[in-house]
Amino acid sequence: MEFEANVEVQLKEGIADPQGSTIENATPKLGFNGIENVRVGKSIRFTITAEDEATAKETIQELCEKFLTNPVIENAIIHLQGAE
């Protein structure tokens, strides 16, 4: 089966996010008020072929731990859906 995967990588709570801070500090100067707790991450999209959804998630989790993230400072949220 083929699945569409989207992995959202975000810094763990308590890890400084200088990009997020820069955005948060700039928004009032640009006329946008009420913007708080800005965190910047990355989104990685790809297609994966696997026997079933559980196998696909397991493979993606291993990929995240070994290559896509730094597990010490980052979390990965995996979104998976069957390809059309």
trRosetta pair geometry for C-beta under 8 A, 3 or more apart (Angstrom, degrees):
i j d omega theta_ij theta_ji phi_ij phi_ji
1 49 7.0 166 83 -152 35 62
1 50 6.4 -31 64 72 84 58
1 51 6.9 49 18 165 94 15
1 52 6.5 65 27 -98 134 34
1 53 7.7 -43 92 -52 144 61
1 56 7.7 -80 87 -46 103 128
1 82 6.8 -58 175 -128 118 94
2 47 6.0 0 -174 -177 102 109
2 48 7.4 160 -153 84 56 37
2 49 5.2 -29 -97 -97 71 76
2 82 7.6 87 84 -163 59 62
2 83 4.2 -39 111 29 101 135
3 47 7.0 157 80 -156 43 61
3 48 5.3 -20 62 63 95 86
3 49 7.7 164 17 -90 73 28
3 50 6.6 -21 8 29 119 102
3 53 6.8 119 -89 -110 145 69
3 56 4.8 45 28 -151 151 164
3 80 5.2 6 170 -169 133 98
3 81 6.6 154 -160 78 84 28
3 82 5.9 -60 -108 -105 72 37
3 83 5.9 -156 -112 -25 14 88
4 45 7.4 -7 -178 -166 88 95
4 47 6.0 -35 -101 -101 55 73
4 80 7.3 156 79 -153 51 49
4 81 5.4 -16 57 64 97 83
4 82 7.6 26 13 107 84 13
4 83 5.1 121 -36 -87 87 78
5 45 6.9 163 90 -150 59 48
5 46 5.4 -13 62 66 104 72
5 47 7.0 159 15 -105 86 19
5 48 5.3 36 -18 -1 130 113
5 56 7.1 -157 -73 167 118 113
5 60 5.7 -169 -145 -103 147 142
5 78 6.8 -34 -157 -161 99 89
5 79 7.1 140 -160 80 49 58
5 80 5.4 -11 -105 -103 74 80
6 43 6.2 -12 -170 -169 96 100
6 44 7.3 153 -157 78 47 46
6 45 5.0 -11 -103 -100 76 82
6 78 7.8 142 79 -160 51 43
6 79 4.3 -12 62 62 98 109
6 80 7.8 -164 27 -70 65 41
7 43 7.2 154 78 -157 49 49
7 44 4.5 -14 58 59 101 99
7 45 7.8 -168 21 -73 67 36
7 60 6.6 -168 -75 -179 119 116
7 64 6.2 -169 -152 -88 142 112
7 68 6.0 14 116 153 156 157
7 76 5.4 -18 -170 -164 104 109
7 77 7.2 150 -159 73 52 47
7 78 5.6 -16 -105 -103 77 66
7 79 7.6 -164 -75 25 32 71
8 41 5.9 51 179 125 83 144
8 42 7.7 166 -154 85 48 41
8 43 5.6 -18 -102 -103 68 77
8 76 7.0 145 75 -158 49 53
8 77 4.4 -12 58 56 104 101
8 79 7.2 51 -12 -8 100 106
9 41 5.3 177 88 -174 55 101
9 42 4.9 -5 55 57 107 86
9 43 7.6 -166 19 -77 75 29
9 44 6.8 42 -14 -6 111 107
9 64 7.8 180 -92 -142 101 104
9 68 6.5 -147 -73 147 134 98
9 69 5.3 -172 -130 -95 118 101
9 74 5.4 7 -174 180 95 130
9 75 7.4 165 -150 82 51 44
9 76 5.5 -20 -98 -100 72 76
10 39 6.1 47 -157 140 109 128
10 41 3.9 -50 -91 -93 68 136
10 74 6.6 151 79 -154 31 78
10 75 5.5 -19 65 60 85 92
10 77 7.2 21 6 -5 111 106
11 15 4.3 -130 173 83 111 125
11 16 8.0 -79 168 74 156 29
11 17 5.3 -173 41 -81 151 103
11 39 6.4 -140 45 -163 98 110
11 40 7.9 41 -2 66 112 61
11 41 7.0 -146 -4 -91 67 84
11 73 6.0 -28 -142 156 80 89
11 74 5.9 -58 -103 -101 40 68
11 75 7.8 39 131 16 9 81
12 15 5.0 87 62 -8 74 120
12 73 5.8 -135 17 -171 104 41
12 74 6.4 -139 -28 -96 82 14
12 75 5.6 109 -84 -28 75 97
15 73 5.0 110 -115 -161 152 95
15 74 8.0 -69 44 -69 169 52
16 21 7.7 -21 -174 -24 84 131
17 20 3.7 23 122 23 121 121
17 21 6.3 149 93 -20 70 84
17 38 7.5 -151 110 106 131 70
17 39 5.3 -100 -122 -130 177 67
17 40 6.0 158 -177 28 116 83
18 21 5.5 -53 -144 37 35 114
18 22 6.3 40 156 -23 66 103
19 22 5.7 -52 -150 32 31 113
19 23 6.6 29 153 -15 64 105
19 40 4.0 -44 99 22 123 154
20 23 5.8 -56 -150 37 32 109
20 24 6.1 31 154 -18 67 110
20 38 4.1 177 -166 110 84 82
20 39 4.7 -13 -98 -105 150 28
20 40 4.8 -153 -60 -10 80 84
21 24 5.6 -56 -143 39 30 112
21 25 6.1 27 159 -17 66 109
21 38 7.3 179 -62 70 23 106
22 25 6.0 -58 -145 39 26 108
22 26 6.2 20 158 -17 62 114
23 26 5.9 -65 -147 38 27 108
23 27 6.6 40 158 -40 64 100
23 35 7.8 -96 136 142 89 136
23 38 4.7 -135 84 152 114 159
23 40 7.0 130 -3 -60 137 111
24 27 6.2 -42 -151 8 28 114
24 35 6.1 -159 -129 118 65 99
24 36 6.7 61 -141 -128 118 33
24 37 7.6 124 -100 15 137 13
24 38 4.1 -164 -59 18 97 123
25 28 7.8 -60 -177 26 34 96
25 29 7.8 20 142 -4 62 115
26 29 5.5 -68 -161 43 50 114
26 30 6.1 36 149 -15 81 113
27 30 5.8 -67 -148 43 34 106
27 32 4.1 -72 -177 78 94 109
27 33 7.5 160 131 -80 101 23
27 35 4.2 -29 114 47 169 143
27 38 7.9 159 -22 -50 133 143
28 31 7.7 74 -172 -56 33 10
28 32 6.8 -101 -80 70 31 56
28 33 5.8 56 -112 -96 81 68
28 35 7.7 -150 -48 39 69 101
32 35 5.5 32 130 -21 108 127
35 38 6.5 27 157 -57 101 112
44 68 6.0 -117 27 -148 165 127
47 83 6.2 36 -135 -80 109 140
48 56 5.2 132 102 -145 127 101
48 59 6.5 167 -173 89 143 131
48 60 6.6 -111 -36 -65 166 102
50 53 7.7 121 87 -90 123 16
50 55 4.3 -175 172 100 121 105
50 56 3.8 -171 34 -70 148 77
50 59 6.1 -161 -92 9 134 140
51 55 4.8 56 47 23 91 158
52 55 5.2 95 54 11 70 103
52 56 7.1 -129 102 -6 36 92
53 56 5.5 -55 -148 36 33 114
53 57 6.3 32 156 -18 68 105
53 80 6.3 141 -151 118 93 134
53 82 7.8 -67 -80 -65 106 84
54 57 5.9 -54 -148 36 29 109
54 58 6.3 30 153 -20 63 108
55 58 5.6 -54 -146 37 31 113
55 59 6.3 32 155 -19 65 106
56 59 5.9 -58 -150 37 29 110
56 60 6.3 25 155 -16 65 109
56 80 5.9 139 113 -151 126 147
57 60 5.7 -57 -144 40 31 109
57 61 6.2 35 155 -24 66 105
57 78 6.0 128 -137 118 84 150
57 80 6.0 -112 -77 -8 86 157
58 61 5.8 -51 -147 32 28 113
58 62 6.6 27 154 -16 61 105
59 62 5.8 -57 -153 37 31 110
59 63 6.3 34 149 -21 65 106
60 63 5.3 -51 -147 35 35 116
60 64 6.4 40 152 -23 66 101
60 78 5.3 118 115 -130 135 136
60 80 7.2 -165 3 -74 159 123
61 64 5.7 -51 -152 32 31 114
61 65 6.5 27 153 -16 64 107
61 76 7.6 165 -124 86 57 131
61 78 6.7 -74 -70 -36 74 151
62 65 5.8 -56 -147 38 32 110
62 66 6.1 10 162 -3 67 115
63 66 6.3 -70 -140 48 24 97
63 67 5.6 -46 -175 44 64 111
63 68 5.7 46 134 -11 84 115
64 67 7.4 -83 -112 56 10 67
64 68 4.6 -54 -117 57 52 114
64 69 5.0 16 -178 10 81 113
64 71 7.8 99 134 -76 86 94
64 76 4.1 -92 -154 12 145 171
64 78 7.3 -108 -41 -67 144 109
65 69 7.1 -20 -88 58 26 101
65 71 5.7 20 -134 -58 69 133
68 76 6.6 74 99 -99 118 140
69 74 4.3 -142 -164 94 105 126
69 75 7.5 -63 -157 127 154 3
69 76 5.0 -125 -37 -51 148 111
70 73 5.2 10 100 42 112 92
70 74 5.1 93 57 12 69 111
71 74 6.7 -74 -94 62 22 76
